[in-house]
Amino acid sequence: MSSSYLTDSKLTSSRDLRVDFWYCPVSNTPLTEAMHLHPCAHKVNETALKGLKECPVSGCSQPIEMFYPDSWVRNAVESFFSLNVEKVLPEVRVKGPVRLNTLHKIPYPGEKQRFGFDGVLDLWYPHGDKTFPKTVEFFGETDEGWFTCISFVGRYDGSISLNLFWRKRDNRVIYSYFRALGIDVEKCMGESIGFNEVEDIRDVYAILKENHEFSPEWKQLLDQVIEAGNWRNIP
């Protein structure tokens, strides 16, 4: 599995996107009342602060000079648990960071079972012509699908990329979903993210294919291209 977008279980820095990030180190409950500790910047729930004089995080133990509510963490925890990840994946906290191979167990954002498309921009045609690079863009249903555009690109050298776009108002839910899958949201560019490694593209395409109504013709072509990892290898 490529490490370009997925977190590495061997990392130990504060930038690890681990599920335990969302839990209080004292009460072992979700950080719905997160308080920011100064100067170490670790988080604990407000109810767990009573009697604490130093940071309870293992390996820290810095004196607590002051603390204040952390609204960003509180909102992020609320979004994370709105996906019901704990209910469908209770073993996550034992096994460490969530990887994309758990995608079937994590609810896809949205109320519908499957999302259709308003339109398709076909710049892959003619499919058998290998003179020029290829692009196909699927535009999401208005105000229903989370992704406004799903773009597959076949570069001149034969490599492929997958790009996702969404509305700014949906940032919180999309980012929370990506974190649950173990996708590094720091790779997001505002309201979009691009995948260039074949293994990452295969994993993300599997998610999209299960939750969006690609036509049989496009599904057949994309299946072949993504499995091959090089669009020039497809007849």
Summary of the structure (lengths in Angstrom):
residues: 235
radius of gyration: 20.8
end to end distance: 27.2
largest distance: 71.0
contacts: 629
relative contact order: 0.15
helix: 34%
strand: 22%
